[in-house]
Amino acid sequence: MSNTSKTVWSSEDGDLRKKEQTTFHTKSLPPQQQTAYLHRESGGRGGKVVSVVKNLILTEDDLKSLAKKLKQECGTGGTVKDGMIEIQGEHRQRIAEVLTKLGYKVKIAGG
């Protein structure tokens, strides 16, 4: 038996390698110091399109609050997932307008 296999062990918390990495921060940066990236994604959603807001440094509560405002402005559903805001449908232009009014710099990416 060769000694090339590595022993894997877990603690009380289980295998930490499999835990989902969340990118929630303890303190939010002001909007003027941030650039929001807007993407359009449809993969893994049965062909349905979502507008994704990425790269915001916000606390979990602030992220949820911003997501709620964007959903209301777009008149559609959405969620906060993995530190990103997902809004159902193609709403990047509307989201860009709202974020710009709030003081964020906005970059629209993707087709």
C-alpha positions in Angstrom: 0.0 0.0 0.0 1.5 3.3 -1.0 1.5 6.3 1.3 0.2 8.9 -1.2 -3.4 9.0 0.1 -4.1 11.8 2.5 -6.2 11.2 5.6 -9.3 13.3 5.7 -10.9 13.9 9.1 -13.8 16.0 10.3 -14.5 17.8 13.5 -17.7 18.4 15.3 -18.5 21.0 12.5 -18.2 18.3 9.8 -16.2 18.7 6.7 -15.5 22.4 6.5 -14.3 22.1 2.9 -17.9 21.5 1.8 -19.4 24.4 3.7 -20.8 27.1 1.4 -18.6 30.2 1.4 -20.7 33.2 2.1 -19.4 36.7 1.4 -21.3 38.7 3.9 -19.3 41.4 5.6 -19.4 42.7 9.1 -19.5 46.4 8.0 -21.0 47.9 4.8 -19.0 50.4 2.7 -20.8 53.6 1.7 -22.3 53.4 -1.8 -19.9 56.1 -3.1 -16.9 53.8 -2.5 -18.4 50.8 -4.3 -18.9 49.6 -7.9 -21.8 47.2 -8.5 -21.4 44.8 -11.4 -24.7 43.8 -13.2 -24.8 40.5 -15.0 -27.4 38.6 -16.9 -27.6 34.8 -16.2 -29.8 32.0 -17.3 -27.8 28.9 -16.6 -29.4 26.3 -14.4 -32.7 28.1 -14.3 -34.6 26.3 -17.1 -33.8 29.1 -19.5 -35.2 31.8 -17.3 -33.1 35.0 -17.1 -32.1 36.7 -13.9 -30.2 40.0 -13.4 -27.4 39.5 -10.8 -25.8 42.3 -8.8 -22.3 41.4 -7.7 -19.3 42.8 -5.8 -21.1 44.8 -3.2 -19.5 45.0 0.2 -22.5 45.0 2.5 -23.7 43.3 5.6 -26.3 40.6 5.2 -29.1 42.9 6.4 -28.0 45.7 4.1 -27.9 43.3 1.2 -31.4 42.0 1.9 -32.7 45.6 2.3 -31.2 46.6 -1.1 -32.6 43.4 -2.7 -36.0 44.3 -1.4 -35.8 47.9 -2.8 -34.6 46.5 -6.2 -37.5 43.9 -6.3 -40.0 46.7 -5.6 -38.6 49.0 -8.2 -38.6 46.2 -10.9 -41.9 44.8 -9.8 -40.6 41.3 -9.6 -39.2 38.6 -7.3 -35.6 37.9 -6.4 -33.3 36.7 -3.7 -29.9 37.1 -2.0 -27.7 34.1 -2.7 -23.9 33.7 -2.0 -23.5 37.4 -1.3 -25.1 38.4 -4.6 -28.6 39.8 -5.4 -30.6 37.9 -8.0 -33.6 39.7 -9.6 -35.9 37.7 -11.8 -36.0 38.8 -15.4 -33.9 41.2 -17.5 -33.8 44.4 -15.5 -30.2 45.5 -15.6 -31.0 49.0 -17.0 -33.6 49.7 -14.3 -31.3 48.3 -11.6 -28.5 50.5 -12.9 -30.7 53.6 -12.6 -31.8 52.7 -9.0 -28.2 52.0 -7.9 -26.9 55.1 -9.5 -29.5 57.2 -7.7 -28.3 55.6 -4.4 -24.7 56.6 -5.1 -23.2 53.4 -6.5 -21.0 53.3 -9.5 -22.4 50.7 -11.9 -20.9 48.5 -14.6 -23.2 46.4 -16.8 -21.5 43.2 -18.0 -22.5 40.5 -20.3 -25.0 40.3 -23.2 
